[in-house]
Amino acid sequence: MTVSTADGQSAAGKTPEASTPSLVARLILVTLLMAELLIQVDQTIVNVALPFIQRDLGFSQSGLPWVVNAYGLLYGGLLPLGGRIGDLFGRRRVLITGVTVFTLASVVCGFSTDPAVMVVARAVQGVGGALTAPVVLSLIITCFDEGPARQRAFALWGSAQAAGALFGLLVGGLLTSGPGWEFSFFAAVPIGALVVGLAATTIKESRAEERPAIDVAGAVTITAALLMTVYAFLDTQRSWASPLRGGLLVAAAVLFGVFLAVERRQKHPFLPLRVFRLRNTSAALAIMMMFGATQMSYFFFVTLYLQEILGFSALQTGLAYLPLIGVLLVFAQICMKTVGRVGLTRMLLAGLFCLALGMGWLGFAASSGTFLGTVLGPTVISGVGLGLTMMPAGTVATTGVDPADAGAVSGLFNTAILVGGSLGLAVLTTVTQAAGGLTGTHGYTVAFLSSAGVAVAAMLVAALVIRIPQQADAA
């Protein structure tokens, strides 16, 4: 497959950035990491500010969750579409567009004085995020050759994704406690402007040389199915027995079926089904769904445990995650430097094992009710797991993928984490409610041990399904 560039040059299977001088390559990587950090920080920075937003804008109790859900709905539902648009219309162009939309919407959020304006602006932020996130990953695939260069990029990308959510909690607490919740949104402006400037000057345009006709039927069915699925999981105000919730899931399943039928007949499908015939890609996507469930459950239940059981404030909660951030960043670097000797599969298994161990430790220690006795040790172990998992998973998912399908795989990879996290959290919340809820430490024990079980299931998939050629595994 040939990829065209802004200056008319082309290269088989990769963009010119793959062979550019190291300084330019580093600037490209910094640009992509900043864009990823921008998106990930926003997913948690607002959570800390919700009580203050409710007070100042007059949100109702039922309306307040939509400050978060409006973003999550559009972000989760449009990820595959964003990735494919990048493949067809230019990845740099879509990256700049997505970051610009996201940044402008952040400004509107910060100046909002009405609940409706806030919710609409958050939805527009979700659109910007859905354009940005998959294109960041697809640019890593197309700009860096398979092997050490791409593995290093994936290690740093994984660190930015995981650490961004944690930095959001900390920065959100600091900004909300200081200048005000509005600055949780305004903080995106200088970062977004810098990303746009760097992207425009360092990244050359890349897209499929032959731009096929857009598969409208495939795009509409998969996007509608994902929007319904994400909405069903986000709508926590309704029980699982709710007719609306059940109807949405049934309709989504039907649309997924229609989508598969449509794609089989398309010469140029919206989402090439051939990517699912890649054994390692399919396995990595399944692992990422379970990883997303474990990761989101960790942040959700640990945050509640710190605040409800240990009585931590929002700022103290953010500070409590600092050990995890530090360990994550250190072990992401260790992963990058040692994966050639250890191998992708064993590194991935080690990361998932540490996640399972951290969640299991939390489950067995939950009754102690102290930070040192319950949270600190598992936080460190979980940080090791996060640092060791993302790079090998991303490498496994994208090895052997046609550059023309980079956006499709990137959208699927991000969607797997998000939908897996939403589904996993919904299921685990239901399990904890059946066990008596989170009114005491027993419910947290059930939640943490169940999350550990999900991580163990991901380990089994990695061990039994993934097959990496020896020369690639030791690249």
N, C-alpha and C positions, 0 to 999 in steps of 0.2 A: 504494500500500500504506500502510495506517495503522499507526502504532506506538502502543501504549498505555503509560502511565506509572503510577508508583506512586500518583499523586494523581488518577488517572482521566482526566487530560487526554490528548489525542492530537493528532498532527500528521501530515500526509500526507508520507510519504517521509523523515521525519527525526525525531529525538527533540528534546525541548525544549532539550537542552544545546547544540544547534547555534546557538541564538540567545541563550544566556545571557550575562551580563556577562563581560568579559574575565577578571576575577579568578577567577570560578568555572571558566571554560574552562581557565585555566592550571592550577588545582588538579586538574581532571580529567585534563589531559595529564600533569602530574607524577605522579599516581597510576598511570596506565597505563604510563608509562615506568619507574617503580620496579618495577612488577609484571613487566615484560618483562626488566629488568635482573636481577631476582631469579632468573628462570628461566634466563637465558643464562649468568650467572656460574656457576651450579651445574654446567653441562655441562662445564666445564673445571677448576673449582677442586679437584675431587676427584682429577683425574688426577695432580696433583703429590703428593698424599698417599698414593697407592696403595702404595708400598713400606712406608710406616709402618703403614698399615692391615693389610697382610699380616703384618707382624712382630707387631703387638700382638694381632690377632684370630686368628692361626693359619690364614690362608687358604692353600689349596693353590695351586700354580701354575696349574692349570686352572680353579680356582674364582675366582681374583682378578678376571679380566676381567668377571665378572658384577656386580661393584660398579658398573661403568659400564653394562654391557649390560642389566641389569634395569631401569634407568631408561630407557635408550634404547628398549627394546622396547615398554614401555607408553606412553611419550611419543609415539613415532612411530606406533604402531598406533591410538591413540585420538584423534588430533588432529581428524579430521573429525567424530567423534562429539561431542567437546567443543564444537566450534563450533556444531553443530546443536542440541545441548542448550541452549546459550545463546540461540539464536533462539526456541526453543519455551518455555523455562521462565524466561527472564529473564536478561539478560546480566550485570547487576550481581550478582544472586544467585549465578550460576555463577562469576563472578570471585572473589567473597568466599569461596565454597566451595573453589574450586581453590587459592587462596593459603593458606587455613587448612589444608587437607589437606597441602599442600606443606610448610608451616612445622612442623606437628606431626610429620610424618615426618622432617624434618631433625633435630628434637630426639631422636627415637628413634635415628637414625643416630649422632648424637654420643655417646649413652650406650650404644651397642651394645658388647657384650663377646663376642658369638657371631657367626660368619660368616652363619648362616642368618637371624638377626634383621637384620643389616645388609642382606642382599640383598632381603629382603621389604620393609624400610623404603625402600630405594631404588626398588623397584617402585612402592610407594605414592606416593613423590615423583613418579614418572613420570606417575601418574594425575593428581596435582595439577597438574603442568605441562601435561598435555594438556587439562585444563579451562581453565587460565589463558591460555595463549598465543593460541589462536584468538579468545577473547573479547576480549582486549586489542585485537587488530586489528579485530574487528567493531565494537567501541565507538568506535574511531577513525573507522570508516566512517560510523557512525550519529550520532556526536556532532559531527562537523565537516563543514560543507558542502563540496561539490566546489569546487576552486579553491585559492587561496592558503592558507586555513585548514587544509584537509586536507593539502596539500602540505607545509606546515610540520610538521604532526603526523607525517607519514610520514618526513620527513627526520630528525626527532629519534628516532622509533621505530627507523629503520634504524641510527642511531648507537648506540642502546642495545643493539640486538641484536648488532651486530658487536663493539662495544667491550666488551660484557659478557663474551664468551668470552675476550677478551684480559685483561681485569681479573681474571678467574678464575685465569689462570695466575700473575699477579703476586701477587694476594692469597693464593692457595693456597700459594705459596712462602713468603711472609712469615709466615703463620699456622702452617704446618707447621714452619718453622724456629724459630718463637718459642713460643707457648703450647701448640701441639700440633695434630694433625690434627683432633681433635674440634671445634675452633673453626672449621674450614672449614664445618662443618654448623651450628654455633650462630650463625654470622654471619647466617644467614637469619632468625633469630627477630625482632630489632628491625625489620628491613625489612618482613617479612611482617606484623607487627603494625601498622606504620604504614600499609601499603597497605590493610589491612582497615578501619582506622579512617577513612582518607580516602575510600575507596570508599563506605562506609556513609553518610557525611555529605555528599558532593559529587556523586555520580552518581545520577541518577534511574533507576528501573527502566525497561527497554524490552524489548519482545518483540513478535512478531506479534500483531495484535489478535485474529485468529481462530486459536486453537490447534488445528491439525488432529490427527487420529489419528496416532500415531507409526508410521512405516514400519519395523516390526520386522525384516522380511525384508531390507530394504535395509541397515539398520544392522548386522545380524549378518553379512551377506556381505561388506560392504566392510571392516568392522573385522577379521574373520577373515583376509581377504586381505592387509590391511596388516600385521597381526601376523606372518603367515607370511613376507611379503616382508622385513620389517625383521629378523626372526630369521635368515633365510637370509643376509642381508648381515652381520649382527653375528657370526655363528658362524664366526669366523676360524680356529678350531681344525681345521675340516674343509676338505678341498680342494674345488675346484669340481666334481670328478668324484664327490664323495660322493653315494651314493644318497639319503641323507636330505636333503641340501641341494637336490639336483635335484628330489626329490619335493615338497619344500615350495614351490619356485618353480612347478612344474607345477600343484600344487593351488591356489596363489594365483592363477595365470592363469585356471584354471577358475572360481574364485569371482568374479573380476573380471567374467568373461563372464556368470555367473549374475546378478550385481549389475546389470549393464547391462540384461539382459532383464527383471529385476524392476522396475527403475525406469521403464522405458518404459510399464508397465501401471499404475503408481501414480498416483492422482489427486493425492496429496500426498507426493511422493517424499522419501526421506531426504536425497538429494543431487540437487537439481534439475538435470537434464541441460541445461536451457536456458542455464546459465551457460557451457557449453562452446561454445554457438553464438555467444557474444560473441567476435568475432575477436581483439580486443586482450587480453581476459582469458585466452583459451587460449594466445596467444603469450607473455604475461607468465609464465604458469605453466611453459611449456616453458623459457623463459629462466631462471627461478628454479631449475629442476632443474639446468641447466648451471652456473649461478652457484653453487649449493650444492656441486656437484662441485669447482669451482675453489677455492672458499673453504675447504672442509674439507681438500682436498688440500694447499693452501698451509699451513695450520696444522699438519697432520700431518707433512708432509715437511720443512718448515722447522724444526720442533721437533726432529725426529730429526737433521737436518743439524747444528743447533747443538750437540746433545748428543753425537752419535756421531762427527762429523767434527771439530768445533771444540772439543769437550770441555767445553762449558758445563755448569754445575750447573743444577738446577731454578730456583733464584732468578735466576741470570744469564740463563736463557732467558726468564723473565718480563720482566726488565728490558730485554731485547733487543727486545721488542715495543712498548716505550713510544713510539718514534718513529711506529710505525704508528697507535697509538691517538691521538696528538696530531694527526697529519695527517688521520686519518679525521674527527675531530670538527671540525676547521677546515673541511674541504672539504664536510662535510655542511651547514654553515652557508652556505658559498658557493653550494652547489647550491640551497638553499632560496631564497636572495636573487636568484639569476640565472636560474632555470629559466624564469621568465616571458619573458625575452628570448631565451634559447637554444632553448627548446622541450623538451618531454618526451623525444621520440625522440632528438634529438641529445645531450641530457644523458645518456640511458641508453647510447647508443653510446660516448660519451666515457668513461663509467665502465668499461664492459666492455673498451674498448681499453686503458685503463690497467692493468686486471687482466691482460690478455693480455701487455702489455708487461712488467709486473713478473715474471710467471712465465717469459716468454721470457728475460729478462735473467738470472734465477736459473739457468736451464738453461745458458746460454752461459758463465756465470761460476762455475759450481759447482766447477770443477777448481782454482780459485785457492786455496780452502781458508782464507779469512780473512773475518772479519766485515765489515770495511770494504770489501774487494774484492768480496765475494759477496752479502752480505745487506742492508746498510744502504740502498743505492740502490733495489733492488727493493722493500724494505719501504716506503719512502716512496712510490714509485709505486703500489704495491698499496693503500696507505692512501688515496691519492687515488681509486683505482677504487672501493673500498668506500664511500667518502663520497659518490660521485656516482651510485651504482647503485641503492641501495635505495629512495630516495624516488620517482624516476620509475617504477621497476618496480611499486611498490605502487600508485601513482596510476593507472598504465595498467591494472593488473589490476582495480581497483575502480571505475573510471569507468563510469557507466551501469548499475551493478549495483543491482538492486532491494534496498532495505534489508532486506526479509524474507529475502534470501539472503546477508546479510552474514556470518553465521557459517559458512555453507557455503564461501564463497569464502575466508574467513580460514583455515579449516581446510585447504583445498586449498593455499593459498599457503605456509603453514608446512610442510605435508607435502611439497610440491614441493622445498623447500630441504633438508629432512632426508633424504628418500628419494633425491633427486638426489645429495646429499653422500655417503650410504652407498654407493649404486650406483657413483658415480664413483670413490670411494676404493677400492672393491673391484676395479674394473676396472683402475685405474691401478696398484694394488699388484700385480695379476697381470702387467701389462705390465712393471713393473720387475723382477719375479722372472724373467720370460722373458729380460730383458736382463742377467741376472747378479746381481740383488738389490741391496741397499743396503750391500754390504760396502765399496764404494769410491765415488768421486765420479761414476763413469759412470752408476750406477743413478739417482742424484739428477738428473743431466742429463736422462735419459729421462723421469723423473717430472715434472719442471718443464716441459719442452717439451710433453709430452702435455697437461698442465693448460692450458698456453697455447693449445693447439689447441681445447680445449673452450670456452674463453672466446671464441675467434674464431668458433666455431659459433654461440654465443649472439648475437654481433654480427650474423651473417647473418640469424638469425631476426628480430632487432629491425629490421634494415634492410628486409627483404623482406616481412614480415607485418604489423607494427604500422602502423595508420593512425589518426592523431589529427586530428580536425577542427581547422582553423587557429585558430578562436576558442578552443577548449579547450586547444590546445597552447601558447597564449600567455596563458593565464589568470593 
